[in-house]
Amino acid sequence: MIEVLPLKKEDMIWVIENGAKEVGLKSIPTKEIEKLAQEREDSGLCVTGWVDGHIIGVSGIELLWEGVGEVWLILSSYIDHNPKECFRCIKDGLEILIKRAGLRRTQGYGRIGFHQAHILYKHLGFKAEGIMKEFTPDGVDCIMYARLERRPNGHER
């Protein structure tokens, strides 16, 4: 069963404590992470994805300005157990967030070495726009992706 629910602070902390899929590291939450998780819960633009009672990840939109936002996503390793259902959950969550935020442009970043992120972005309708050199806190290059929403007449904005 797929559920996309409003993010709770504890959901984000759980994913971080139990190892984010992207980097395979486990981390004990700090006060800064707890504060960030609370801010994201309070924003109303973040969700938790659940498949068969398991958290598959947490995600949200950071508004840059009206109509434009950046998506972030932290996946748990549970996505490997049921990839098709997990993809549907991620897709549903993204659609909810884009609609809620009223976005015409959604962008995000994928670490160069994290091939699954690049596949996911493409399946979600994002297109690569360029390389962001030394973009991550640990200095890794990323590919910037963007998705433009269609106008009622069928043209991209």
N, C-alpha and C positions, 0 to 999 in steps of 0.2 A: 504494500500500500504506500502511495506517495502522499506526502504532506509538505506544504510550504507554509511555515508559521512565522509570525513576527520573531525576530531575534531576541533572545534573552541573554543577558550578560554571561550567565553560566554556560550557555551553549558555546560561545566563542572561546571561553577559557578552557572548556573541555577539549575542544579541537586542538588548541595549542598545547595543552598538557599531554594529550595522547598522540601527538606527532602529526604535524601537517604533512599531507601526501607529497607536496611539492619538494620539500627539502629533506624529508625523512627524519627530522630532528624532533626531540621532545624538549619541552621547556616548562619550567615551573613559573607560573604567572607572577609577575611583579606588580607593584602598585601602579606602574604606568600602564601595564596591560589591562589591569582591572579598570582603571580610569577610562582607557580607550574603549573597552568592551561596554562600559556603562554609557559612554557618549554615543556609541553606535546603536545601542538598544534605544536610547532616548530619541535618536534622530527620526525614527519611523521609516527609514529607508534601508532597512537591513532585515534579512530573513535567515531562517534556519531551514535547511532541507532535510527531510526525514524519509527513509525508505525502510519499510518493514520494521519500524520502531527503532532504527539506528540513525544517528546523525551522519549524514554524508558530507555536510559542509555548512559553512556560514558565508553569507555574501551580502553585499550592499552597494549602494551608489553614493559617491561623494559628489555633491553638486559643485561644479566649477562656476557656473553662472546659469541664468535661465535657459533651459533647453539643452544644456550640455552637462554631462556627468561622467565620472570615471567609475567603472565597476571594479570591485575587488572580490576575491573569492579565496577562501581557505578550505581545502577539501580534506576529509579524513581518509584513512586507508580503506574504509568500508566500501568506497566506490568500486573497488576491485571485485567485490562479491556479487554485484548485480549491475554491470555497467549500463545496460539498456534502461533499466528503471532509474538509475542514478542520473543518466543523461536527461531523461524526461523531467526529472525533478529539477535539475539545474536550469533547463530550458523554461519550465513553468515559472521558477523563481525569478529568472531574468525578465520575462515578460511582465510579471507583476510589478517589479521594481521600475522598469522603463515607463510603464503606464502610470504608476503612482507618482513618479517624478516628472512626468510630462516631457520626456526627453525627445529631441530630434536627433541628437548625436550622443552615442555612448562609446566610450573608449576604454581600453585596458591594455595591460602589458603582460607579456609572457617572457620569462627568462629564456635566454638562448638555448640552454641545454635541457629545458623541460619540454620535451616533444609533445607530451600529452596535452599541455596547455595550448599549443599551437593547433593541434587537431581539434580541440574543443572550441576554440575561438572560431575556426573555419566552419564547423558544424552549426554554430550559433549565428552564423550570418555576418561575422566580422571579416574585414579585409585588412591585410597588413599595409601599414603606411610608412614604416621606416624603423630604423634601429636607434635605440636610445643607448648611447655609450655610457658604460659604468653607471647605470641607473639605480641599481639596488644598493641597499646599505653596505653589502659586502663587495660592491664594485663589479657586479656581473652585468653584461649587456642584455638588453631586452628588445623585443620586437613590439612596436606599438600597433595595436589593432583598433579599428573603429567600425561602428555599425551606424548607418544612417537610416532613420525611419522613413517610410514612404508616406507621401502626401495622399490625400484621397484620390487625386487624379492618377496615381500610380507612379509618379516620379519621385526619385530621392530628393531630399532637400539638400 
